[in-house]
Structures are given as structure tokens and as C-alpha cells.
Amino acid sequence: MKNAKYYMSLPYTTIIEPTEDESGFYYVGRIMEFDGCMTDGDTKEETLQNLQEAMEGWIETKLDHGFPIPPPAQRPDLGGNFLLKLPQILLDTLLQKANAEGISLNQYAIQKLSQ
């Protein structure tokens, strides 16, 4: 029989997004495959930690009541690559900015996309 520890080790889709509303700025985290499994936190790290606890509780509750646990979403194997066609002027601008920071275009793009 599979337990919560087993499911916690699977590659479920974790989504953490910045949010701002009347209560201020914070992050909201959720597990895409688990309906209603979400939490928040003041930082990304805190939200991820809270999400791990929420995920474990969600899984344990489903198992205790005999409900199935959905599998992780299937992801295409892209090998870490994707092709992006850019207008020449945008490519030139990005190259200039990467060169100004002394990093490759790839590193610059990763840095900007991760913000």
C-alpha cells in the first residue's frame, strides 16, 4: 500500500505566485494536480515549506478516506531546451544587456525569466 511519503516523493507540479491585495504582499502556493491543496507565506521559501505540509495533509486525508491520489502531470521531455524566435531588434537588445553584465545570452534569459 502506498503511503503519504511515497506520494510526496513524486514530481508533482508546484506553483508559487506573488500576490498583492488589501492584506499586503505575499506568495500563494498550490499543487496543480491536487484540487484545493494550497497555502501562502511571506516568502517563496516559507510558502514552499507550508506547501509541503499542506500537501502531506491533503494526501493523508485522501488516503484515510479511501480516495485515489492523482498521478503527477505528464511533462514533455524537452531536454531542457526550447526554441524561441525573436525579432532581430529584440535579440540585439538582449545581447547588449547580456554583454553589459558579462554573461551569456542564455544566462541572461534564464535570469530574467526566473524573476
PyMOL commands that place a pseudoatom at each C-alpha (Angstrom):
pseudoatom trace, name=CA, resn=MET, resi=1, chain=A, elem=C, hetatm=0, pos=[0.000, 0.000, 0.000]
pseudoatom trace, name=CA, resn=LYS, resi=2, chain=A, elem=C, hetatm=0, pos=[1.330, 3.428, -0.955]
pseudoatom trace, name=CA, resn=ASN, resi=3, chain=A, elem=C, hetatm=0, pos=[1.624, 5.982, 1.834]
pseudoatom trace, name=CA, resn=ALA, resi=4, chain=A, elem=C, hetatm=0, pos=[1.991, 9.773, 2.002]
pseudoatom trace, name=CA, resn=LYS, resi=5, chain=A, elem=C, hetatm=0, pos=[5.797, 9.521, 1.943]
pseudoatom trace, name=CA, resn=TYR, resi=6, chain=A, elem=C, hetatm=0, pos=[5.616, 7.699, -1.394]
pseudoatom trace, name=CA, resn=TYR, resi=7, chain=A, elem=C, hetatm=0, pos=[3.370, 10.348, -2.970]
pseudoatom trace, name=CA, resn=MET, resi=8, chain=A, elem=C, hetatm=0, pos=[5.469, 13.190, -1.504]
pseudoatom trace, name=CA, resn=SER, resi=9, chain=A, elem=C, hetatm=0, pos=[8.466, 11.836, -3.417]
pseudoatom trace, name=CA, resn=LEU, resi=10, chain=A, elem=C, hetatm=0, pos=[6.719, 12.073, -6.799]
pseudoatom trace, name=CA, resn=PRO, resi=11, chain=A, elem=C, hetatm=0, pos=[7.270, 15.070, -9.130]
pseudoatom trace, name=CA, resn=TYR, resi=12, chain=A, elem=C, hetatm=0, pos=[4.003, 16.944, -8.650]
pseudoatom trace, name=CA, resn=THR, resi=13, chain=A, elem=C, hetatm=0, pos=[3.669, 20.409, -10.177]
pseudoatom trace, name=CA, resn=THR, resi=14, chain=A, elem=C, hetatm=0, pos=[4.374, 23.121, -7.604]
pseudoatom trace, name=CA, resn=ILE, resi=15, chain=A, elem=C, hetatm=0, pos=[3.189, 26.625, -8.436]
pseudoatom trace, name=CA, resn=ILE, resi=16, chain=A, elem=C, hetatm=0, pos=[4.195, 29.617, -6.325]
pseudoatom trace, name=CA, resn=GLU, resi=17, chain=A, elem=C, hetatm=0, pos=[2.976, 33.053, -7.383]
pseudoatom trace, name=CA, resn=PRO, resi=18, chain=A, elem=C, hetatm=0, pos=[3.404, 36.513, -5.866]
pseudoatom trace, name=CA, resn=THR, resi=19, chain=A, elem=C, hetatm=0, pos=[0.138, 38.095, -4.771]
pseudoatom trace, name=CA, resn=GLU, resi=20, chain=A, elem=C, hetatm=0, pos=[-0.821, 41.518, -3.525]
pseudoatom trace, name=CA, resn=ASP, resi=21, chain=A, elem=C, hetatm=0, pos=[-4.205, 42.515, -2.165]
pseudoatom trace, name=CA, resn=GLU, resi=22, chain=A, elem=C, hetatm=0, pos=[-5.728, 44.506, 0.692]
pseudoatom trace, name=CA, resn=SER, resi=23, chain=A, elem=C, hetatm=0, pos=[-3.781, 42.407, 3.205]
pseudoatom trace, name=CA, resn=GLY, resi=24, chain=A, elem=C, hetatm=0, pos=[-0.427, 43.182, 1.560]
pseudoatom trace, name=CA, resn=PHE, resi=25, chain=A, elem=C, hetatm=0, pos=[2.196, 41.312, -0.461]
pseudoatom trace, name=CA, resn=TYR, resi=26, chain=A, elem=C, hetatm=0, pos=[2.651, 37.552, -0.058]
pseudoatom trace, name=CA, resn=TYR, resi=27, chain=A, elem=C, hetatm=0, pos=[3.040, 34.351, -2.062]
pseudoatom trace, name=CA, resn=VAL, resi=28, chain=A, elem=C, hetatm=0, pos=[0.390, 31.750, -2.829]
pseudoatom trace, name=CA, resn=GLY, resi=29, chain=A, elem=C, hetatm=0, pos=[1.441, 28.167, -3.466]
pseudoatom trace, name=CA, resn=ARG, resi=30, chain=A, elem=C, hetatm=0, pos=[-0.512, 25.233, -4.805]
pseudoatom trace, name=CA, resn=ILE, resi=31, chain=A, elem=C, hetatm=0, pos=[-0.056, 21.733, -6.162]
pseudoatom trace, name=CA, resn=MET, resi=32, chain=A, elem=C, hetatm=0, pos=[-1.596, 21.732, -9.624]
pseudoatom trace, name=CA, resn=GLU, resi=33, chain=A, elem=C, hetatm=0, pos=[-2.738, 18.099, -9.527]
pseudoatom trace, name=CA, resn=PHE, resi=34, chain=A, elem=C, hetatm=0, pos=[-4.346, 18.326, -6.060]
pseudoatom trace, name=CA, resn=ASP, resi=35, chain=A, elem=C, hetatm=0, pos=[-7.643, 20.214, -6.121]
pseudoatom trace, name=CA, resn=GLY, resi=36, chain=A, elem=C, hetatm=0, pos=[-7.766, 22.598, -3.169]
pseudoatom trace, name=CA, resn=CYS, resi=37, chain=A, elem=C, hetatm=0, pos=[-4.199, 21.950, -1.976]
pseudoatom trace, name=CA, resn=MET, resi=38, chain=A, elem=C, hetatm=0, pos=[-2.885, 25.455, -1.446]
pseudoatom trace, name=CA, resn=THR, resi=39, chain=A, elem=C, hetatm=0, pos=[-1.302, 27.741, 1.110]
pseudoatom trace, name=CA, resn=ASP, resi=40, chain=A, elem=C, hetatm=0, pos=[0.553, 31.037, 1.396]
pseudoatom trace, name=CA, resn=GLY, resi=41, chain=A, elem=C, hetatm=0, pos=[3.575, 32.623, 3.012]
pseudoatom trace, name=CA, resn=ASP, resi=42, chain=A, elem=C, hetatm=0, pos=[5.538, 35.848, 3.308]
pseudoatom trace, name=CA, resn=THR, resi=43, chain=A, elem=C, hetatm=0, pos=[8.446, 34.494, 1.215]
pseudoatom trace, name=CA, resn=LYS, resi=44, chain=A, elem=C, hetatm=0, pos=[8.834, 31.890, -1.520]
pseudoatom trace, name=CA, resn=GLU, resi=45, chain=A, elem=C, hetatm=0, pos=[10.764, 29.674, 0.893]
pseudoatom trace, name=CA, resn=GLU, resi=46, chain=A, elem=C, hetatm=0, pos=[8.109, 29.912, 3.591]
pseudoatom trace, name=CA, resn=THR, resi=47, chain=A, elem=C, hetatm=0, pos=[5.382, 29.239, 1.042]
pseudoatom trace, name=CA, resn=LEU, resi=48, chain=A, elem=C, hetatm=0, pos=[7.216, 26.164, -0.256]
pseudoatom trace, name=CA, resn=GLN, resi=49, chain=A, elem=C, hetatm=0, pos=[7.636, 24.839, 3.291]
pseudoatom trace, name=CA, resn=ASN, resi=50, chain=A, elem=C, hetatm=0, pos=[3.959, 25.492, 4.061]
pseudoatom trace, name=CA, resn=LEU, resi=51, chain=A, elem=C, hetatm=0, pos=[3.002, 23.838, 0.779]
pseudoatom trace, name=CA, resn=GLN, resi=52, chain=A, elem=C, hetatm=0, pos=[4.909, 20.672, 1.692]
pseudoatom trace, name=CA, resn=GLU, resi=53, chain=A, elem=C, hetatm=0, pos=[2.922, 20.494, 4.939]
pseudoatom trace, name=CA, resn=ALA, resi=54, chain=A, elem=C, hetatm=0, pos=[-0.360, 21.186, 3.118]
pseudoatom trace, name=CA, resn=MET, resi=55, chain=A, elem=C, hetatm=0, pos=[0.470, 18.552, 0.515]
pseudoatom trace, name=CA, resn=GLU, resi=56, chain=A, elem=C, hetatm=0, pos=[1.194, 15.928, 3.158]
pseudoatom trace, name=CA, resn=GLY, resi=57, chain=A, elem=C, hetatm=0, pos=[-2.072, 16.707, 4.955]
pseudoatom trace, name=CA, resn=TRP, resi=58, chain=A, elem=C, hetatm=0, pos=[-4.016, 16.632, 1.669]
pseudoatom trace, name=CA, resn=ILE, resi=59, chain=A, elem=C, hetatm=0, pos=[-2.565, 13.242, 0.740]
pseudoatom trace, name=CA, resn=GLU, resi=60, chain=A, elem=C, hetatm=0, pos=[-3.109, 11.748, 4.208]
pseudoatom trace, name=CA, resn=THR, resi=61, chain=A, elem=C, hetatm=0, pos=[-6.739, 12.916, 4.250]
pseudoatom trace, name=CA, resn=LYS, resi=62, chain=A, elem=C, hetatm=0, pos=[-7.420, 11.387, 0.827]
pseudoatom trace, name=CA, resn=LEU, resi=63, chain=A, elem=C, hetatm=0, pos=[-5.761, 8.103, 1.820]
pseudoatom trace, name=CA, resn=ASP, resi=64, chain=A, elem=C, hetatm=0, pos=[-7.627, 7.969, 5.158]
pseudoatom trace, name=CA, resn=HIS, resi=65, chain=A, elem=C, hetatm=0, pos=[-10.941, 8.275, 3.314]
pseudoatom trace, name=CA, resn=GLY, resi=66, chain=A, elem=C, hetatm=0, pos=[-10.051, 5.836, 0.546]
pseudoatom trace, name=CA, resn=PHE, resi=67, chain=A, elem=C, hetatm=0, pos=[-9.905, 8.417, -2.240]
pseudoatom trace, name=CA, resn=PRO, resi=68, chain=A, elem=C, hetatm=0, pos=[-7.407, 7.968, -5.091]
pseudoatom trace, name=CA, resn=ILE, resi=69, chain=A, elem=C, hetatm=0, pos=[-4.359, 10.185, -5.339]
pseudoatom trace, name=CA, resn=PRO, resi=70, chain=A, elem=C, hetatm=0, pos=[-3.892, 11.569, -8.858]
pseudoatom trace, name=CA, resn=PRO, resi=71, chain=A, elem=C, hetatm=0, pos=[-0.556, 10.911, -10.572]
pseudoatom trace, name=CA, resn=PRO, resi=72, chain=A, elem=C, hetatm=0, pos=[1.839, 13.738, -11.406]
pseudoatom trace, name=CA, resn=ALA, resi=73, chain=A, elem=C, hetatm=0, pos=[1.059, 15.559, -14.646]
pseudoatom trace, name=CA, resn=GLN, resi=74, chain=A, elem=C, hetatm=0, pos=[2.847, 14.236, -17.704]
pseudoatom trace, name=CA, resn=ARG, resi=75, chain=A, elem=C, hetatm=0, pos=[5.529, 16.606, -18.921]
pseudoatom trace, name=CA, resn=PRO, resi=76, chain=A, elem=C, hetatm=0, pos=[7.037, 16.533, -22.377]
pseudoatom trace, name=CA, resn=ASP, resi=77, chain=A, elem=C, hetatm=0, pos=[10.728, 15.655, -22.423]
pseudoatom trace, name=CA, resn=LEU, resi=78, chain=A, elem=C, hetatm=0, pos=[12.225, 18.789, -23.926]
pseudoatom trace, name=CA, resn=GLY, resi=79, chain=A, elem=C, hetatm=0, pos=[15.716, 18.065, -22.665]
pseudoatom trace, name=CA, resn=GLY, resi=80, chain=A, elem=C, hetatm=0, pos=[15.828, 21.487, -21.025]
pseudoatom trace, name=CA, resn=ASN, resi=81, chain=A, elem=C, hetatm=0, pos=[15.600, 23.278, -24.375]
pseudoatom trace, name=CA, resn=PHE, resi=82, chain=A, elem=C, hetatm=0, pos=[13.016, 25.307, -26.202]
pseudoatom trace, name=CA, resn=LEU, resi=83, chain=A, elem=C, hetatm=0, pos=[13.258, 27.383, -29.339]
pseudoatom trace, name=CA, resn=LEU, resi=84, chain=A, elem=C, hetatm=0, pos=[12.174, 30.997, -29.223]
pseudoatom trace, name=CA, resn=LYS, resi=85, chain=A, elem=C, hetatm=0, pos=[12.126, 33.160, -32.346]
pseudoatom trace, name=CA, resn=LEU, resi=86, chain=A, elem=C, hetatm=0, pos=[12.690, 36.845, -31.637]
pseudoatom trace, name=CA, resn=PRO, resi=87, chain=A, elem=C, hetatm=0, pos=[12.638, 39.961, -33.784]
pseudoatom trace, name=CA, resn=GLN, resi=88, chain=A, elem=C, hetatm=0, pos=[16.221, 40.987, -34.610]
pseudoatom trace, name=CA, resn=ILE, resi=89, chain=A, elem=C, hetatm=0, pos=[15.943, 44.282, -32.720]
pseudoatom trace, name=CA, resn=LEU, resi=90, chain=A, elem=C, hetatm=0, pos=[14.895, 42.477, -29.524]
pseudoatom trace, name=CA, resn=LEU, resi=91, chain=A, elem=C, hetatm=0, pos=[17.683, 39.916, -29.941]
pseudoatom trace, name=CA, resn=ASP, resi=92, chain=A, elem=C, hetatm=0, pos=[20.218, 42.740, -30.383]
pseudoatom trace, name=CA, resn=THR, resi=93, chain=A, elem=C, hetatm=0, pos=[18.935, 44.484, -27.245]
pseudoatom trace, name=CA, resn=LEU, resi=94, chain=A, elem=C, hetatm=0, pos=[19.115, 41.294, -25.188]
pseudoatom trace, name=CA, resn=LEU, resi=95, chain=A, elem=C, hetatm=0, pos=[22.640, 40.565, -26.431]
pseudoatom trace, name=CA, resn=GLN, resi=96, chain=A, elem=C, hetatm=0, pos=[23.755, 44.079, -25.498]
pseudoatom trace, name=CA, resn=LYS, resi=97, chain=A, elem=C, hetatm=0, pos=[22.326, 43.738, -21.998]
pseudoatom trace, name=CA, resn=ALA, resi=98, chain=A, elem=C, hetatm=0, pos=[23.889, 40.303, -21.515]
pseudoatom trace, name=CA, resn=ASN, resi=99, chain=A, elem=C, hetatm=0, pos=[27.271, 41.595, -22.700]
pseudoatom trace, name=CA, resn=ALA, resi=100, chain=A, elem=C, hetatm=0, pos=[26.997, 44.603, -20.376]
pseudoatom trace, name=CA, resn=GLU, resi=101, chain=A, elem=C, hetatm=0, pos=[26.512, 42.202, -17.448]
pseudoatom trace, name=CA, resn=GLY, resi=102, chain=A, elem=C, hetatm=0, pos=[29.333, 39.956, -18.670]
pseudoatom trace, name=CA, resn=ILE, resi=103, chain=A, elem=C, hetatm=0, pos=[27.130, 36.875, -19.023]
pseudoatom trace, name=CA, resn=SER, resi=104, chain=A, elem=C, hetatm=0, pos=[25.888, 34.744, -21.897]
pseudoatom trace, name=CA, resn=LEU, resi=105, chain=A, elem=C, hetatm=0, pos=[22.574, 35.417, -23.587]
pseudoatom trace, name=CA, resn=ASN, resi=106, chain=A, elem=C, hetatm=0, pos=[21.336, 32.087, -22.216]
pseudoatom trace, name=CA, resn=GLN, resi=107, chain=A, elem=C, hetatm=0, pos=[22.213, 33.060, -18.631]
pseudoatom trace, name=CA, resn=TYR, resi=108, chain=A, elem=C, hetatm=0, pos=[20.693, 36.495, -19.092]
pseudoatom trace, name=CA, resn=ALA, resi=109, chain=A, elem=C, hetatm=0, pos=[17.430, 34.999, -20.402]
pseudoatom trace, name=CA, resn=ILE, resi=110, chain=A, elem=C, hetatm=0, pos=[17.290, 32.480, -17.530]
pseudoatom trace, name=CA, resn=GLN, resi=111, chain=A, elem=C, hetatm=0, pos=[17.891, 35.270, -15.022]
pseudoatom trace, name=CA, resn=LYS, resi=112, chain=A, elem=C, hetatm=0, pos=[15.109, 37.412, -16.472]
pseudoatom trace, name=CA, resn=LEU, resi=113, chain=A, elem=C, hetatm=0, pos=[12.626, 34.544, -16.852]
pseudoatom trace, name=CA, resn=SER, resi=114, chain=A, elem=C, hetatm=0, pos=[13.135, 33.428, -13.263]
pseudoatom trace, name=CA, resn=GLN, resi=115, chain=A, elem=C, hetatm=0, pos=[12.233, 36.839, -11.807]
for i in range(1, 115): cmd.bond("trace and resi %d" % i, "trace and resi %d" % (i + 1))
show_as sticks, trace
zoom trace
